[in-house]
C-alpha cells in the first residue's frame, strides 16, 4: 500500500499546501493507495530477490517514485518500500506505506491464532472513519494475550509497542512479522475465509488527524531530502 495506507475519508488529503481530492475507490474513502493495481517495472531480479519501481502518477498530486525490494533470506521474507520525492518536487507531502497480506484462517486443522505487541486501538466511527481516540480495548487485550477471531469480528488499527511484533500461529506453521522503526501500526481484519495482519507506518487518515493535533498517528512528511523507508520481515518455522 502506497503512497498512502488504509482509508482517507472523502478522499480529502490534508497537506501543507492545502487539501487535495483523491478518487474514492471504496466510498466514502480513498483506500490503500493507488499503485496496487498498476504495473511495476522490474529493475533487477535474482533467484532470491527482486527490485521493483513505479512512478507516482495522477491523481496523486506529487512527483516521485516508489522502490520495492523483496528478498528471501533463509526462512524469512524481507521487504522494503522506499517512497521518494522527485528531484523537481519542491513541496513536502504526507506519505505512508504498508502491506496487506491475507492469510488462510486454517491450514487444515485448528483456526489461526494471532498475538501482537499492541499498545492501544484507534476508535473508528461510522464507515471506518477515524475519530482520533486511542483506547485500550477488549480486542487490544486479546491480541496481547493471543486470540482467534470470528468472521468480521475485527477490523481495526492498533498502535504498536516500539519494536513490537505480530505472531500468527496455526498448528502446522508459525509466522512472525516484525518491522523497522517506521512500522508503528498494525491493522487486523477478519473477513470471510481470511485473516489480514497488516504492518503499516501510520493509522487511518493520519494526515487529517495530525492536522487536528492528535499524536501517535505515524504521520510523516516526505520531501526531496527525507524519503520514507520502511521494512518488514516475515519469518516462519
N, CA and C of each residue as an Amber inpcrd file, in Angstrom:
protein
   711
   0.8510000  -1.1900000   0.0000000   0.0000000   0.0000000   0.0000000
   0.8900000   1.2450000   0.0000000   0.6680000   2.1400000  -0.9280000
   1.4280000   3.3820000  -1.0510000   0.7710000   4.2160000  -2.1700000
   0.9520000   5.5220000  -2.1730000   1.6840000   6.3550000  -1.2160000
   0.8790000   6.7030000   0.0420000  -0.2890000   6.0660000   0.1950000
  -0.9830000   6.1400000   1.4770000  -1.5150000   4.7580000   1.8080000
  -1.7530000   4.5440000   3.0970000  -2.3000000   3.2720000   3.5580000
  -3.6900000   3.5110000   4.1380000  -4.4210000   2.4150000   4.2130000
  -5.7030000   2.4510000   4.9070000  -6.6570000   3.4360000   4.2410000
  -7.4220000   4.1920000   5.0330000  -8.5220000   4.9910000   4.5000000
  -8.2820000   6.4950000   4.6620000  -8.6590000   7.2420000   3.6370000
  -8.7110000   8.7030000   3.7180000 -10.1590000   9.1030000   3.4730000
 -10.8070000   9.6160000   4.5020000 -12.2280000   9.9220000   4.4320000
 -12.5160000  10.9630000   3.3590000 -13.5150000  10.6600000   2.5200000
 -13.9710000  11.5370000   1.4380000 -12.8590000  11.8630000   0.4420000
 -11.7440000  11.1130000   0.4990000 -10.6410000  11.3670000  -0.4170000
  -9.9420000  12.6900000  -0.1920000 -10.1130000  13.2980000   0.9840000
  -9.5520000  14.6220000   1.2580000  -8.1720000  14.4720000   1.9010000
  -7.1410000  14.6240000   1.0740000  -5.7670000  14.5030000   1.5240000
  -5.2970000  15.8420000   2.0760000  -5.0630000  15.8970000   3.3810000
  -4.6320000  17.1250000   4.0500000  -3.1140000  17.2350000   3.9400000
  -2.6380000  18.3270000   3.3540000  -1.2080000  18.5110000   3.1040000
  -0.7850000  19.9190000   3.5140000   0.5290000  20.1790000   3.5880000
   0.9840000  21.5340000   3.9190000   0.5700000  22.5830000   2.8980000
   0.2870000  22.1790000   1.6480000  -0.1110000  23.1660000   0.6430000
  -1.6040000  23.1270000   0.3480000  -2.3860000  22.5620000   1.2570000
  -3.8260000  22.5780000   1.0890000  -4.4090000  21.1840000   1.0270000
  -5.6710000  21.1100000   0.6840000  -6.3840000  19.8330000   0.5920000
  -6.4850000  19.4180000  -0.8670000  -6.0780000  18.1800000  -1.1300000
  -6.1880000  17.6080000  -2.4730000  -7.2520000  16.5160000  -2.4560000
  -7.9860000  16.4250000  -3.5450000  -9.0630000  15.4410000  -3.6540000
  -8.5540000  14.1890000  -4.3690000  -8.6970000  13.0390000  -3.6970000
  -8.3390000  11.7570000  -4.2840000  -9.6120000  10.9880000  -4.6210000
  -9.6060000  10.1820000  -5.6740000 -10.7920000   9.3960000  -6.0100000
 -11.1390000   8.4220000  -4.8840000 -12.4110000   8.3020000  -4.6000000
 -12.8700000   7.3800000  -3.5610000 -13.1100000   6.0160000  -4.1990000
 -12.1080000   5.1510000  -4.1100000 -12.2300000   3.8280000  -4.7190000
 -12.9970000   2.8460000  -3.8420000 -13.2960000   3.2460000  -2.6030000
 -14.2050000   2.4930000  -1.7340000 -14.9900000   3.5150000  -0.9130000
 -15.9720000   4.1700000  -1.5190000 -16.6900000   5.2700000  -0.8620000
 -17.1980000   4.8770000   0.5240000 -17.0700000   5.7950000   1.5010000
 -16.6530000   7.1960000   1.3530000 -15.1560000   7.4170000   1.5270000
 -14.3320000   6.4580000   1.1610000 -12.8960000   6.5660000   1.3940000
 -12.1010000   6.3900000   0.1060000 -10.9210000   7.0260000   0.0860000
  -9.8380000   6.6130000  -0.7980000  -9.0070000   5.6280000   0.0100000
  -8.7980000   4.4270000  -0.5360000  -8.2740000   3.3490000   0.3080000
  -7.0760000   2.6590000  -0.3450000  -6.0520000   2.3960000   0.4730000
  -4.9290000   1.5090000   0.1420000  -4.0150000   2.0170000  -0.9690000
  -3.9590000   3.3240000  -1.1900000  -3.0440000   3.8640000  -2.1770000
  -3.5130000   3.6350000  -3.6010000  -2.6260000   3.9570000  -4.5670000
  -3.0350000   3.8420000  -5.9680000  -1.9950000   3.1430000  -6.8340000
  -1.1810000   2.2710000  -6.2320000  -0.1800000   1.5530000  -7.0310000
  -0.4040000   0.0410000  -7.0150000  -1.3620000  -0.4440000  -6.2540000
  -1.5370000  -1.8950000  -6.1220000  -2.1460000  -2.5240000  -7.3660000
  -2.8070000  -1.7520000  -8.2070000  -3.4180000  -2.3030000  -9.4150000
  -2.7140000  -1.8260000 -10.6850000  -1.5410000  -1.2680000 -10.5440000
  -0.7570000  -0.8180000 -11.6880000   0.4100000  -1.7730000 -11.9490000
   1.0170000  -1.6430000 -13.1110000   2.1560000  -2.4810000 -13.4890000
   3.4500000  -1.8310000 -13.0080000   4.2670000  -2.5920000 -12.2890000
   5.5510000  -2.1240000 -11.7910000   6.6560000  -2.5000000 -12.7820000
   7.7400000  -1.7450000 -12.7500000   8.9290000  -2.0460000 -13.5450000
   9.8790000  -2.9150000 -12.7340000  10.3300000  -4.0150000 -13.3220000
  11.3280000  -4.8710000 -12.6750000  12.7130000  -4.3060000 -12.9990000
  13.4100000  -3.8370000 -11.9740000  14.7290000  -3.2330000 -12.1650000
  15.8520000  -4.2590000 -12.0840000  15.6570000  -5.2790000 -11.2450000
  16.7000000  -6.2940000 -11.0560000  16.0510000  -7.5320000 -10.4650000
  16.5350000  -8.6880000 -10.8600000  15.9450000  -9.9270000 -10.3580000
  17.0260000 -10.9850000 -10.2260000  16.9180000 -11.8140000  -9.1870000
  17.8260000 -12.9410000  -8.9850000  17.0040000 -14.1240000  -8.5110000
  17.6810000 -15.2180000  -8.1520000  16.9580000 -16.3900000  -7.6770000
  16.2300000 -16.1430000  -6.3690000  16.6980000 -15.1770000  -5.5850000
  16.1250000 -14.9740000  -4.2500000  15.6720000 -13.5480000  -3.9820000
  15.6880000 -12.6840000  -4.9940000  15.3110000 -11.2890000  -4.7420000
  14.7920000 -10.6340000  -6.0060000  14.0670000  -9.5440000  -5.8010000
  13.5950000  -8.7390000  -6.9240000  13.5320000  -7.2810000  -6.4720000
  13.8760000  -6.3820000  -7.4050000  13.8000000  -4.9440000  -7.1710000
  12.7790000  -4.3640000  -8.1370000  11.7550000  -3.6950000  -7.5940000
  10.6800000  -3.1280000  -8.3960000  10.6520000  -1.6130000  -8.2320000
  10.0360000  -0.9410000  -9.1970000   9.9260000   0.5200000  -9.1390000
   8.6610000   0.9500000  -9.8650000   8.0620000   2.0310000  -9.3970000
   6.8880000   2.5880000 -10.0510000   6.8550000   4.0970000  -9.8170000
   6.4490000   4.8450000 -10.8320000   6.3350000   6.2930000 -10.7010000
   5.0120000   6.6580000 -10.0370000   5.0330000   7.7260000  -9.2600000
   3.8000000   8.2890000  -8.7360000   3.1320000   9.0910000  -9.8490000
   1.8660000   8.8290000 -10.0730000   1.1410000   9.4870000 -11.1490000
  -0.1920000  10.0220000 -10.6470000  -0.8200000  10.8750000 -11.4410000
  -2.1470000  11.3800000 -11.0950000  -3.1090000  10.2060000 -10.9170000
  -4.0100000  10.3120000  -9.9570000  -4.4440000  11.5190000  -9.2510000
  -3.5880000  11.9190000  -8.0450000  -2.5090000  11.1610000  -7.7570000
  -1.6130000  11.6130000  -6.6810000  -0.9730000  12.9230000  -7.1090000
  -1.0370000  13.9680000  -6.2760000  -0.6690000  15.3060000  -6.7380000
   0.8090000  15.6620000  -6.6190000   1.6620000  14.6820000  -6.3110000
   3.0760000  14.9830000  -6.0870000   3.9490000  14.0910000  -6.9730000
   5.1030000  14.6330000  -7.3520000   6.0420000  13.9240000  -8.2150000
   6.9670000  13.0620000  -7.3690000   7.1870000  11.8490000  -7.8180000
   8.0970000  10.9680000  -7.1140000   8.0000000   9.5510000  -7.6240000
   8.5940000   8.6250000  -6.8930000   8.5190000   7.2260000  -7.2680000
   8.6470000   6.3540000  -6.0290000   8.3560000   5.0800000  -6.2120000
   8.4410000   4.1020000  -5.1320000   9.3610000   2.9820000  -5.5710000
  10.2640000   2.5920000  -4.6890000  11.1150000   1.4380000  -4.8890000
  10.6920000   0.3420000  -3.9170000  10.6430000  -0.8810000  -4.4040000
  10.1670000  -2.0030000  -3.5870000  11.1630000  -3.1520000  -3.7330000
  11.8080000  -3.5070000  -2.6250000  12.7890000  -4.5950000  -2.5960000
  12.2010000  -5.7860000  -1.8640000  12.3140000  -6.9710000  -2.4640000
  11.8010000  -8.2000000  -1.8720000  12.8960000  -9.2480000  -1.9540000
  13.2040000  -9.9100000  -0.8410000  14.2480000 -10.9280000  -0.8700000
  13.9420000 -12.0500000   0.1050000  14.3530000 -13.2460000  -0.2690000
  14.3140000 -14.3940000   0.6210000  15.6610000 -14.5040000   1.3250000
  15.6300000 -14.5620000   2.6400000  16.8490000 -14.6950000   3.4370000
  16.6370000 -15.8110000   4.4470000  17.0570000 -17.0050000   4.0890000
  16.8060000 -18.1620000   4.9320000  15.3220000 -18.4270000   5.0430000
  14.8160000 -18.5030000   6.2660000  13.3930000 -18.7180000   6.4990000
  12.6420000 -17.4030000   6.6800000  13.0980000 -16.3610000   6.0150000
  12.4740000 -15.0440000   6.1570000  12.2520000 -14.4020000   4.7950000
  11.1330000 -13.7100000   4.6840000  10.8420000 -12.8410000   3.5430000
  11.0300000 -11.4100000   4.0130000  11.9890000 -10.7080000   3.4240000
  12.3230000  -9.3430000   3.8280000  11.8690000  -8.3860000   2.7320000
  11.0850000  -7.3770000   3.1040000  10.5300000  -6.4320000   2.1360000
  10.7850000  -4.9980000   2.6000000  11.1890000  -4.1520000   1.6640000
  11.4390000  -2.7420000   1.9610000  10.7650000  -1.8820000   0.8930000
  10.0310000  -0.8850000   1.3440000   9.4270000   0.0990000   0.4320000
  10.0670000   1.4560000   0.7050000  10.4450000   2.1410000  -0.3870000
  11.0080000   3.4910000  -0.2900000  10.1080000   4.4370000  -1.0780000
   9.5330000   5.3960000  -0.3890000   8.6920000   6.4230000  -1.0110000
   9.5510000   7.6720000  -1.1640000   9.8270000   8.0750000  -2.4170000
  10.8600000   9.0650000  -2.7040000  10.2570000  10.2130000  -3.5100000
  10.4620000  11.4360000  -3.0350000  10.0120000  12.6160000  -3.7790000
  10.9190000  12.8570000  -4.9730000  10.3410000  13.3680000  -6.0640000
  11.1140000  13.6640000  -7.2600000  12.0630000  14.8420000  -7.0530000
  13.1320000  14.8650000  -7.8320000  14.1230000  15.9420000  -7.7060000
  13.5240000  17.3090000  -7.9880000  12.4840000  17.3460000  -8.8080000
  11.8490000  18.6260000  -9.1430000  10.5920000  18.8890000  -8.3150000
  10.3420000  18.0610000  -7.3030000   9.1880000  18.2760000  -6.4170000
   9.6270000  19.1830000  -5.2650000   9.1240000  20.4120000  -5.2580000
   9.5500000  21.4060000  -4.2640000   8.7170000  21.3540000  -2.9920000
   7.6060000  20.6200000  -3.0280000   6.7040000  20.5750000  -1.8770000
   6.9520000  19.3280000  -1.0390000   6.6560000  19.4230000   0.2350000
   6.6120000  18.2280000   1.0760000   5.1950000  17.6710000   1.0420000
   5.0680000  16.3600000   1.2670000   3.7460000  15.7410000   1.2040000
   3.6230000  14.6030000   2.2060000   2.4020000  14.3510000   2.6810000
   2.1950000  13.2320000   3.6040000   2.3860000  11.9110000   2.8630000
   3.0880000  10.9960000   3.5010000   3.3170000   9.7050000   2.8780000
   3.1930000   8.5790000   3.8910000   2.7690000   7.4370000   3.4180000
   2.7120000   6.2450000   4.2650000   2.7850000   5.0190000   3.3760000
   3.2860000   3.9350000   3.9350000   3.4000000   2.6790000   3.1980000
   3.0120000   1.5400000   4.1320000   2.6210000   0.4260000   3.5250000
   2.2600000  -0.7210000   4.3360000   2.0030000  -1.9430000   3.4760000
   1.7040000  -3.0430000   4.1360000   1.4510000  -4.3230000   3.4780000
   0.0940000  -4.8480000   3.9260000  -0.5550000  -5.6110000   3.0440000
  -1.9100000  -6.0880000   3.3180000  -2.0100000  -7.5780000   2.9640000
  -1.2420000  -8.4470000   3.6380000  -1.3200000  -9.8770000   3.3240000
  -2.6010000 -10.5120000   3.8680000  -3.0960000 -11.4880000   3.1280000
  -4.2660000 -12.2680000   3.5180000  -3.8040000 -13.6890000   3.8490000
  -4.1300000 -14.1540000   5.0400000  -3.7350000 -15.4930000   5.4630000
  -4.9650000 -16.3970000   5.5690000  -4.7770000 -17.6750000   5.2530000
  -5.8450000 -18.6430000   5.4290000  -6.1610000 -18.8070000   6.9120000
  -7.4310000 -18.8210000   7.2870000  -7.7760000 -18.9880000   8.7060000
  -7.4570000 -20.3790000   9.2360000  -7.3080000 -21.3570000   8.3570000
  -6.9200000 -22.6960000   8.7760000  -6.0420000 -23.3150000   7.7040000
  -5.1000000 -24.1350000   8.1320000  -4.2520000 -24.8810000   7.2030000
  -4.6420000 -26.3500000   7.1740000  -5.8140000 -26.6300000   7.7690000
  -6.3160000 -27.9870000   7.7200000  -6.8300000 -28.5180000   9.0360000
  -6.3590000 -27.9280000  10.1380000  -6.8270000 -28.3980000  11.4480000
  -7.4910000 -27.2460000  12.1940000  -6.8130000 -26.6820000  13.1850000
  -7.4310000 -25.6520000  14.0130000  -7.3270000 -24.2760000  13.3590000
  -8.1530000 -23.3260000  13.8560000  -8.1200000 -21.9560000  13.3650000
  -6.8420000 -21.2440000  13.7910000  -6.4650000 -20.2460000  13.0090000
  -5.2760000 -19.4760000  13.2850000  -5.4440000 -18.6530000  14.5670000
  -4.3310000 -18.5040000  15.3040000  -4.2540000 -17.6450000  16.4820000
  -3.2730000 -16.5170000  16.1830000  -3.5830000 -15.3140000  16.6300000
  -2.6690000 -14.1930000  16.4310000  -2.4000000 -13.5160000  17.7650000
  -1.1240000 -13.2050000  18.0050000  -0.6930000 -12.4580000  19.1900000
   0.1420000 -11.2890000  18.7020000  -0.0430000 -10.1200000  19.3000000
   0.6680000  -8.9390000  18.8240000   1.0030000  -8.0100000  19.9760000
   2.1240000  -7.3150000  19.8160000   2.5890000  -6.3570000  20.8240000
   1.9180000  -5.0090000  20.5930000   0.5970000  -5.0020000  20.7480000
  -0.1690000  -3.7780000  20.5380000  -0.2750000  -2.9980000  21.8420000
  -0.3370000  -1.6850000  21.7120000  -0.4560000  -0.8110000  22.8790000
  -1.8830000  -0.3360000  23.0810000  -2.5650000   0.0170000  21.9960000
  -3.9180000   0.5470000  22.0780000  -4.5400000   0.5220000  20.6840000
  -5.8500000   0.7710000  20.6450000  -6.6000000   0.7060000  19.3960000
  -7.2020000   2.0650000  19.0800000  -7.1360000   2.4570000  17.7990000
  -7.7870000   3.6800000  17.3550000  -9.2800000   3.4180000  17.1830000
 -10.0870000   4.1680000  17.8770000 -11.5340000   4.0140000  17.7510000
 -11.9870000   4.5910000  16.4140000 -12.8070000   3.8230000  15.7020000
 -13.3410000   4.2610000  14.4150000 -14.8230000   4.5790000  14.5350000
 -15.2500000   5.5840000  13.8010000 -16.6640000   5.9550000  13.7620000
 -17.3410000   5.2230000  12.6190000 -18.4620000   5.7410000  12.1790000
 -19.2200000   5.0960000  11.1130000 -18.3810000   4.9370000   9.8570000
 -18.5660000   3.8220000   9.1750000 -17.9050000   3.5250000   7.9060000
 -16.3780000   3.5350000   8.0240000 -15.8590000   3.2030000   9.2100000
 -14.4240000   3.1210000   9.3840000 -13.7050000   4.4490000   9.3960000
 -14.3990000   5.5100000   9.7720000 -13.8260000   6.8560000   9.8010000
 -13.0260000   7.0740000  11.0820000 -11.8690000   7.7030000  10.9550000
 -11.0130000   7.9580000  12.1080000 -11.6690000   8.9310000  13.0820000
 -11.5620000   8.6260000  14.3790000 -12.1200000   9.5040000  15.4050000
 -11.0470000  10.2730000  16.1670000  -9.8110000   9.7810000  16.1560000
  -8.7420000  10.4100000  16.9200000  -8.5890000   9.8750000  18.3290000
  -9.4550000   8.9300000  18.7150000  -9.4010000   8.3940000  20.0760000
  -8.6120000   7.0880000  20.1090000  -7.6340000   7.0200000  21.0170000
  -6.8640000   5.8100000  21.2680000  -7.3570000   5.1900000  22.5650000
  -7.6700000   3.8880000  22.5370000  -8.2100000   3.2290000  23.7140000
  -7.5760000   1.8530000  23.8730000  -7.4410000   1.4140000  25.1200000
  -7.0740000   0.0300000  25.4000000  -8.3770000  -0.7530000  25.4430000
  -8.6880000  -1.3780000  24.3370000  -9.9650000  -2.0550000  24.1910000
  -9.8450000  -3.5240000  24.5910000 -11.0050000  -4.1860000  24.6070000
 -11.0210000  -5.6190000  24.8780000 -10.2430000  -6.3770000  23.8050000
 -10.3130000  -5.9070000  22.5540000  -9.5670000  -6.5540000  21.4830000
  -8.0640000  -6.3170000  21.6640000  -7.6750000  -5.1450000  22.1570000
  -6.2700000  -4.8840000  22.4720000  -5.7310000  -5.9460000  23.4210000
  -6.4480000  -6.1780000  24.5050000  -6.0160000  -7.1610000  25.4990000
  -5.9860000  -8.5650000  24.9170000  -6.9670000  -8.8900000  24.1100000
  -6.9860000 -10.2120000  23.4750000  -5.7700000 -10.4080000  22.5810000
  -5.4380000  -9.4000000  21.7970000  -4.2770000  -9.5100000  20.9310000
  -2.9850000  -9.6360000  21.7360000  -2.8940000  -8.9160000  22.8220000
  -1.6970000  -9.0130000  23.6640000  -1.5020000 -10.4290000  24.1970000
  -2.6040000 -11.0970000  24.4850000  -2.5450000 -12.4270000  25.0800000
  -2.5910000 -13.5540000  24.0560000  -2.9730000 -13.2240000  22.8240000
  -3.1670000 -14.2370000  21.7860000  -4.6360000 -14.5970000  21.6670000
  -5.1700000 -14.5800000  20.4440000  -6.6110000 -14.7750000  20.2850000
  -6.9380000 -15.3160000  18.8940000  -8.1340000 -15.8640000  18.7620000
  -8.7280000 -16.2170000  17.4770000  -9.8440000 -15.2260000  17.1880000
 -10.0990000 -14.9570000  15.9080000 -11.1630000 -14.0400000  15.5280000
 -12.1970000 -14.7500000  14.6770000 -13.4510000 -14.4820000  14.9680000
 -14.5380000 -14.9650000  14.1240000 -14.6400000 -14.0820000  12.8780000
 -15.4340000 -14.5290000  11.9130000 -15.6210000 -13.7610000  10.6810000
 -16.1870000 -12.3780000  11.0070000 -15.5110000 -11.3490000  10.4970000
 -15.8870000  -9.9320000  10.6490000 -15.8870000  -9.4710000  12.1110000
 -15.1620000 -10.1600000  12.9510000 -15.1090000  -9.7480000  14.3520000
 -14.1640000  -8.5800000  14.5740000 -13.1680000  -8.4350000  13.7230000
 -12.2090000  -7.3540000  13.9120000 -11.9540000  -6.6600000  12.5790000
 -11.8640000  -5.3510000  12.6260000 -11.4360000  -4.5070000  11.5110000
 -10.9420000  -3.2170000  12.1360000  -9.7260000  -3.2640000  12.6850000
  -9.2500000  -2.1370000  13.4720000  -7.7640000  -1.9100000  13.3370000
  -7.3540000  -0.6750000  13.6350000  -5.9620000  -0.2580000  13.5570000
  -5.4130000  -0.0700000  14.9610000  -4.2090000  -0.5970000  15.1970000
  -3.6320000  -0.6380000  16.5340000  -2.2440000  -0.0040000  16.5340000
  -2.0010000   0.8310000  17.5420000  -0.6710000   1.3700000  17.7940000
   0.1710000   0.2790000  18.4270000   1.3710000   0.0770000  17.8930000
   2.2390000  -0.9820000  18.3720000   3.2130000  -0.4750000  19.4360000
   3.6400000  -1.3770000  20.3110000   4.7900000  -1.0820000  21.1450000
   6.0040000  -0.8720000  20.2430000   6.9460000  -0.0660000  20.6750000
   8.1520000   0.1550000  19.8890000   8.8770000  -1.1740000  19.6900000
   9.1530000  -1.5040000  18.4350000   9.7950000  -2.7730000  18.1340000
   8.8730000  -3.9690000  18.2350000   7.5620000  -3.7270000  18.3210000
   6.6020000  -4.8020000  18.5140000   6.4640000  -5.7100000  17.3080000
   6.0060000  -6.9310000  17.5690000   5.8350000  -7.9420000  16.5360000
   4.4240000  -8.5030000  16.5850000   4.0650000  -9.2040000  15.5260000
   2.8310000  -9.9850000  15.4930000   3.2160000 -11.4250000  15.1640000
   2.6030000 -12.3660000  15.8840000   2.8790000 -13.7800000  15.6790000
   1.5850000 -14.4690000  15.2730000   1.6160000 -15.0910000  14.1000000
   0.4460000 -15.7630000  13.5370000   0.7170000 -17.2620000  13.5940000
  -0.1510000 -18.0070000  14.2890000   0.1450000 -19.4110000  14.5640000
  -1.0010000 -20.3270000  14.1520000  -0.6580000 -21.3360000  13.3940000
  -1.5100000 -22.4880000  13.1410000  -0.8080000 -23.7030000  13.7600000
  -1.4760000 -24.8000000  13.9870000  -0.7650000 -25.9860000  14.4590000
   0.3640000 -26.4180000  13.5250000   0.2090000 -26.1160000  12.2330000
   1.1870000 -26.5580000  11.2440000   2.3160000 -25.5570000  10.9890000
   2.1500000 -24.2980000  11.3950000   3.0880000 -23.2520000  10.9780000
   2.9650000 -22.0430000  11.8950000   4.1090000 -21.3600000  12.1210000
   4.1090000 -20.0890000  12.8440000   4.8470000 -19.0500000  12.0080000
   4.2380000 -17.8810000  11.8350000   4.8550000 -16.7600000  11.1250000
   4.9930000 -15.5910000  12.1040000   6.1860000 -15.0280000  12.1750000
   6.4380000 -13.8410000  12.9920000   6.6780000 -12.6590000  12.0750000
   5.9100000 -11.5980000  12.2860000   6.0110000 -10.3910000  11.4700000
   6.6010000  -9.2670000  12.3170000   7.7270000  -8.7340000  11.8700000
   8.3650000  -7.6110000  12.5570000   8.5820000  -6.4910000  11.5500000
   9.0670000  -5.3560000  12.0300000   9.2380000  -4.2280000  11.1260000
  10.3030000  -3.2690000  11.6090000  10.7220000  -2.3870000  10.7250000
  11.6280000  -1.3030000  11.0930000  10.8890000  -0.3200000  11.9970000
  11.6080000   0.6370000  12.5350000  11.0020000   1.5670000  13.4950000
   9.8940000   2.4040000  12.8750000   9.8700000   2.4760000  11.5450000
   8.8080000   3.2330000  10.8670000   7.4640000   2.5030000  10.9040000
   7.4890000   1.2060000  11.1580000   6.2440000   0.4290000  11.2460000
   5.6710000   0.6310000  12.6430000   4.7800000   1.5880000  12.7590000
   4.2390000   1.9700000  14.0670000   2.8600000   1.3780000  14.3450000
   2.2190000   0.8280000  13.3160000   0.8470000   0.3380000  13.4500000
   0.6710000  -1.0010000  12.7370000  -0.3000000  -1.7620000  13.2250000
  -0.7770000  -2.9510000  12.5200000  -2.2920000  -2.8510000  12.4170000
  -2.8010000  -3.2440000  11.2780000  -4.2420000  -3.3830000  11.0820000
  -4.5730000  -4.8640000  11.1460000  -5.6900000  -5.1990000  11.8190000
  -6.1760000  -6.5690000  11.8800000  -7.6010000  -6.5930000  11.3280000
  -7.8440000  -7.5400000  10.4230000  -9.1150000  -7.6030000   9.6970000
  -9.4490000  -9.0710000   9.4650000 -10.6810000  -9.4540000   9.8290000
 -11.0760000 -10.8640000   9.6950000 -12.3010000 -11.0020000   8.7860000
 -12.1050000 -10.8600000   7.4790000 -13.2110000 -11.0990000   6.5500000
 -13.4930000 -12.5940000   6.4560000 -14.4510000 -12.9450000   5.6450000
 -14.7440000 -14.3530000   5.4430000 -13.5580000 -15.0440000   4.7670000
 -13.1680000 -16.1940000   5.3290000 -12.1300000 -17.0460000   4.7410000
 -10.7390000 -16.4210000   4.7460000 -10.4570000 -15.5160000   5.6900000
  -9.1220000 -14.9200000   5.7350000  -8.8770000 -14.2510000   7.0840000
  -7.6020000 -14.0140000   7.3580000  -7.1840000 -13.1160000   8.4250000
  -6.1060000 -12.2180000   7.8440000  -6.3360000 -10.8970000   7.8900000
  -5.3680000  -9.9260000   7.3940000  -4.6110000  -9.3220000   8.5710000
  -3.2900000  -9.3620000   8.4850000  -2.4110000  -8.7870000   9.5020000
  -1.4830000  -7.8440000   8.7630000  -1.6380000  -6.5270000   8.9870000
  -1.1150000  -5.5240000   8.0670000  -0.1550000  -4.5470000   8.7500000
   1.1530000  -4.7410000   8.5890000   2.1020000  -3.7460000   9.1050000
   2.0780000  -2.4840000   8.2620000   2.0450000  -1.3290000   8.9210000
   1.9770000  -0.0650000   8.1860000   2.5630000   1.0590000   9.0180000
   2.8290000   2.1790000   8.3570000   3.5660000   3.2500000   9.0220000
   2.6840000   4.2470000   9.7580000   1.3670000   4.1460000   9.5940000
   0.5040000   5.1140000  10.2700000  -0.8890000   4.5420000  10.4500000
  -1.7330000   5.3080000  11.1110000  -3.1060000   4.8930000  11.3460000
  -4.0400000   5.3690000  10.2330000  -5.3150000   5.1410000  10.4200000
  -6.3400000   5.5660000   9.4650000  -6.3800000   7.0920000   9.3740000
  -6.2820000   7.6270000   8.1460000  -6.4120000   9.0700000   7.9020000
  -5.4680000   9.8770000   8.7850000  -4.2060000   9.4520000   8.8260000
  -3.2410000  10.0340000   9.7590000  -2.9870000  11.5160000   9.5140000
  -2.9310000  11.9370000   8.2470000  -2.6510000  13.3460000   7.9620000
  -3.7520000  14.2450000   8.5040000  -4.9990000  13.8050000   8.3390000
  -6.1280000  14.5860000   8.8530000  -6.0870000  14.6640000  10.3720000
  -5.7780000  13.5370000  11.0270000  -5.7080000  13.5310000  12.4900000
  -4.5570000  14.3970000  12.9850000  -3.3980000  14.2720000  12.3490000
  -2.2500000  15.0790000  12.7730000  -2.5290000  16.5630000  12.5990000
  -3.2310000  16.9320000  11.5410000  -3.5890000  18.3300000  11.3110000
  -4.4900000  18.8650000  12.4120000  -5.2550000  17.9710000  13.0440000
  -6.1290000  18.3620000  14.1540000  -5.4310000  18.2790000  15.5020000
  -4.1410000  17.9230000  15.5180000  -3.3650000  17.9480000  16.7430000
  -3.2360000  16.6300000  17.4750000  -3.7130000  15.5420000  16.8710000
  -3.6010000  14.2470000  17.5380000  -2.1820000  13.7030000  17.3810000
  -1.7190000  13.0110000  18.4330000  -0.3710000  12.4550000  18.4460000
  -0.4010000  10.9540000  18.1870000   0.7870000  10.3940000  17.9480000
   0.9820000   8.9470000  17.7710000   0.2760000   8.4040000  16.5370000
   0.0340000   9.2530000  15.5400000  -0.6620000   8.8090000  14.3360000
   0.2670000   8.1100000  13.3470000   1.5710000   8.3330000  13.4770000
   2.5180000   7.8440000  12.4940000   2.6590000   8.7400000  11.2740000
   2.0030000   9.8960000  11.2870000   2.0430000  10.8290000  10.1610000
   3.4640000  11.3520000   9.9520000   3.9310000  11.3110000   8.6980000
   5.2240000  11.8930000   8.3390000   5.0800000  12.6530000   7.0380000
   5.9960000  13.5950000   6.8280000   6.0760000  14.3310000   5.5810000
   7.3110000  13.8710000   4.8040000   7.1160000  13.6780000   3.5150000
   8.1910000  13.2630000   2.6180000   8.6090000  14.4630000   1.7800000
   9.9170000  14.6400000   1.5940000  10.4090000  15.6500000   0.6600000
  11.6830000  15.1250000   0.0000000  12.3250000  15.9650000  -0.7890000
  13.4860000  15.5110000  -1.5510000  14.6190000  15.0080000  -0.6650000
  14.7190000  15.5510000   0.5390000  15.7970000  15.1530000   1.4480000
  15.3800000  14.0840000   2.4500000  14.0940000  13.7780000   2.4830000
  13.5840000  12.8680000   3.5070000  12.5970000  11.8660000   2.9020000
  13.1100000  10.8010000   2.2970000  12.2140000   9.7450000   1.8260000
  11.6450000   8.9710000   3.0100000  10.5520000   8.2890000   2.7670000
  10.0130000   7.3670000   3.7650000  10.4740000   5.9650000   3.3820000
  11.2080000   5.3270000   4.2830000  11.7350000   3.9880000   4.0470000
  11.2850000   3.0930000   5.1940000  10.5950000   2.0200000   4.8570000
  10.0730000   1.1070000   5.8730000  10.2780000  -0.3260000   5.4110000
  10.5870000  -1.1960000   6.3780000  10.8430000  -2.6020000   6.0800000
  10.0050000  -3.4890000   7.0020000   9.6790000  -4.6580000   6.4870000
   9.0360000  -5.6690000   7.3050000   9.6520000  -7.0250000   6.9930000
   9.7900000  -7.8590000   8.0150000  10.3550000  -9.2040000   7.8680000
   9.3470000 -10.2130000   8.3730000   9.0840000 -11.2020000   7.5300000
   8.1500000 -12.2740000   7.8920000   8.9440000 -13.5740000   7.9360000
   9.0460000 -14.1290000   9.1360000   9.8310000 -15.3420000   9.3440000
   8.9260000 -16.4750000   9.7670000   9.2470000 -17.6980000   9.3760000
   8.3720000 -18.8300000   9.6800000   9.1620000 -20.0280000  10.1880000
   8.4680000 -20.8360000  10.9820000   9.0290000 -22.1110000  11.4190000
   7.8850000 -23.0730000  11.7320000
